[in-house]
Each structure stands twice: as structure tokens, then as C-alpha cells.
Amino acid sequence: MKKSKLINRTLVALSFCAIAVSCSDDGSDKPSAGFAGIASAYYEEDGNSTVTIPFVNGSVSASDLIFDGTATEGEDYTVAGVTEEGVQIAFIDDNDWEGTENLRIRLAKPSSNGNSIHTVTLVSNNCSDPEGQTLADMAGTYSVVTDDWEDFAEGAHLTVSVVDETHIRIVQYPATTVSHQGLLLTVADFSTGAITVASQASGTYGSAATATTTSGTGEITGPCRIELDLTFVLPCCGTNAGYALVIQKD
């Protein structure tokens, strides 16, 4: 065999070997760990605590992670740390309505034994701007700011629940003791924040079974803040109008 042919065949063999080694090395440095799930969702109010996006099949270093998406680090969230358990994320409650945003956390190289991308949905919990909000944003625990009817002291807690697409309910109000119904509010148009309280039986007070009928109007006036002007009708005491109820979501 001529020397030139031998050299050419040797070079071809070496090149195949190099390709094989390169492919093997490329596969072996993929992280074995990944994310346990592909998605999760949190409200901004969860910024009071840190949540962990868990890993499976091992741990991942901070240098292996890439953060992107529509959410902005330092404005919507901070990365509190990366541990063996997962990525720790703290959410920032900025009192601005921003609609729903997302944070995408991905591995620089695909995982061989887990999910390589995890998308976190951040849901704004602020109600000050009606654009894009839904009744679901109103649900939660509220503190009493003013209760002229004096069923609840300032700072007492009430629960607001969602009934359907146009109604919410202040579950414990008024504080009647028999056949308690809770106050049903109609919020038909978030563009104005206007609330109506159709005349409704609210239950009775105490052993005297004094029936109460409640009606009124109101408005969403700030970040998850409800202000109502209520009228109470009691058989014993007639019509009592002009009683303010102001509650603020915690």
C-alpha cells in the first residue's frame, strides 16, 4: 500500500474516533437533575414568603439556570437562592395592576432525567386598575376600616368570596346570629367599579329574632378596597340609612 493512501485512511479513522468521543462527551455533561414539574402559579401576595421550585434526580447549580419571561427580576420577583431542593423565588407585591406575567426558569442544557423548563405564572392581586381584572382578584381576607353599623370593630377580619361572574359575597356581614346569609354584592362593570346591593334578607339578631333587610350602593375605590353605603331595615326600629362599611384586602 502506498504511503499516501495509508496516511489518508489513518486520518479518516481518527476523525471518526474524534466525532464519536465528541458525541459521547456532549451527552455525558447534561445535568441529570431537572424540575419536578413544568408549571406553577402564585399570587403577588405570596411575596411575603419564599417559594421553592423543586428539583428531581439531584441538584442543579445556579450557573446552569437561565431566567427569562415577561416578569422582571427586581420588580416582580427575586431569586432568593438555589439549593439542593430547588430554586427559591420571592415575589414582589408592588400594588400595581400588571395583568398576568410569567417567569420561565430553564436549564442551559436539557436535563436527562427531569423537566428542563419550568414556567411560573405570576397573578397580580391588585384591584386598583380595572383593566384586565376579574372578580377572582377580589376574593380573600379583608380588614374592616369602618363599620358604622358597629357589627365589627376596626381591624376585624371578614372574608370575601366569589359567587359567580358578577357577584361577590362578604361572608360574615352583617353579624346576624340566625339564618345568616352574608352580604351579596353585584359588580357588573369593573370599568367603573360600581357596586349595587339589592335589598336582601340578612338574617336576624339574637333571641328577639329581629329580622334585618340590607340594601345599598358602593364602589371599588382602591387596591382591593370596597366602600359601601348601606341601609338596614328592622321591624322594631324602621329604616336606618347612611351607614358606611369600608373594608380593605389584607
N, C-alpha and C positions, 0 to 999 in steps of 0.2 A: 504494500500500500504506500502510495506516495505520502510524503511528509505533510503536504498542504491539506490533503483530504483528512488525514489523521487529526490535524490541528482543528479543522472545521468541525469534525464530529465531536471532538472533545469540548469545544466551545458551546455547541448546541446542547450537549448533555449537561454541562454546567449551568447553562441558562435555565433549563427545565428544573434543575435542582433548586436554583435560586428562587424561581417562581413558586415552587412547592413550599419551600421554607417560609417565604414571604406570606403566602396564604395561611399557613399554619400559625404564624406569629400574629397575623391580623385577627384571627379568630380567638386566640388564647387571651388577648388582653381586653376582651369585652368584660364589663362588670357582671359578676354572677348575680348580684343583687338587683332588685328593681322595686317599683312601687307596688304596694299591696292592691291598690285599686286604681281605676283610671280617672275617677272624678269624685268631687265632693263639693258641698255648698255650705256657706256660712253667711250670717248677717254681720254687718259692720259692728254691731254692738258687742260681738264676741271679741272685739279688740281689748276688752278688759282682761282677757286671758290669752294664753298661747295655745294654739292647736298643733298637733303633730300629724304630718302626712307620713304614714308608716312605710317602712321598707320590709321586704321579704327576702329570704335566702341570703342574708348577710347585710353588710353596711355599705354605704356609698360616701365618698369624701366630698367635701364642699366643692373642690376643684372639678368634680365630674358633673356638676349641675349647671344648667342654664335656665335663667328665669326670664320669661317674656309674657306677652299678652297685653290686654287693654288696660289692666290695672298698673299703677305706677308705684314703684318702690319708694318709700319715704313719704308718700301721700296717701296711699290706700293700704299699704301693708309694710311690714319689715320682716326680714329674715332673722329670727332670733337665734338660730343656731342649727347645726347639722350634727346629729348624734347617731349612735348605732341603731336607735329605734326609728329615726326618720328625720324629716325636715320640720323644724319648728317655725311656725308663721304666726305673727301677731297682726291683727287687723286694726286699722286706724279709723276711729269714728270721728269724721270731720264735720258732721252736721250739715253736709251739703248733699242735695239730691243729685246723684250721678247716673241713675239707672243701674242696670246690672253690668258688672265688669268681670273679667276673668284673669286669673293668674295661671300661666302654664309653666310647669316645672318639668324639665326634660333632662335626660342623661345625654352627655356629649357623645357617648357611644351606646348603641342599643344593648339592653340587658339580655342575657341569655336565659334567665330564669325568672323574669318578672316583667311588669309593665314599664316601658321606657319613658312614658309621658303620663303625667297626672295633671288634670285641669281643675283648678279651684274656682268656683263661681262665687263672687262677692256680691251680695244683695244689699243695696242701700236700705237702711232702716229709717231714713229721714222722710218726713211728710211735709216739709215746708214748701216744696215746689210741686204743684200738682202734675207737672209734665211726666208722664210715664208711670206714675204710681198707681197702685191698686189698693183695694180695701185690705188686702193681706198685710200691707205695711202698717195698718192701724192696730192690728191685734197685739196684745201684750199687757204688761202690768203698768198701771198709771198711778201717780201720786195725786192726791187731792190738793189743789191750790186754794180753791174757795168752794164752800158749800153753804150758801145762805140758808138752806133748809135745815142745816145743822144735824143731818144724819151722820156725817163723818167729819172728823177733825182734820185740820190741815196736816198733810203728810201721811194720812191714811192711804192704804193701797186698794185700788179697785182693778178689776180685770175687764178688758175689752175683748170680745170675741167676734169673729166673723160669722154672720148668719147666711148671707148669700151675696150676689154680685152688687147689691145696692144697700145692704143693711148691716149694721154692726150693733152689738148689744153691750151696755155697761152692766155686767152680770149682777153686781150686788146692790144696784141703786134703783129706787130708794130703799132704805134699810127696813122694809116692812118684814113682819115676822110670820105672817100666814099667807099661803098661796103666792109666794114671792115670784115675780115674773122677770125682773130685770128690765132696764130701760132700753127700748128699741129705737135706734136712730136710723133715719134714712139719709144716705149720702148719695144722691143721684148724679151729681156732677162735680167732679174734682176740680174742674176749671175755675169754679167759684168757691169751692169749699163749703158751700151752704148745706146746712143740716136742718131737717124737719123732724119733729117729734109728734107723730099723730097721737091723738087722745087715746090713752090705753089704761086698762086696769092694771095697777101696780101691786095689788095685794092689800093686806090690812095690817094695821098697827095694834099689837098687843091683844089682851083678852077682851077688850071692848069691841074688837072686830071693826075698827073704824076703816072703812074702805077708802082707798086712795085712787084717784084718776090723775094721770100726769100727761101734760102736753107741753109744746113749746117750739122754739126755733134755736138755731145755733150756727156755729161756723168752726171750721178747722183754721185756726189763726196763726199757727206757727209749727215748728218741728214737732209733729205728733201731739199737738195741743188742741184740746176740744173745749170750746166755750159755749155754754148753753144758757138760755133764758127760759125758765120753766114756770109752769102754772100747776098748782096742786089743788084738787077739788076734794074736800072731805065732807060727808053728810053732816057731821057735827059742827063744822066750822066754816062752811062755804068755800068760796073761791079765793085762793091765795096766789097772786100773780107777782112776777118780777123777781123771782128767786134765781140767783146766779149759781151755776155749777161750772167750775173750771178744773180740768184735770190735765196732767202733763205726763207723757210716757216716760218711764224711767230710762 
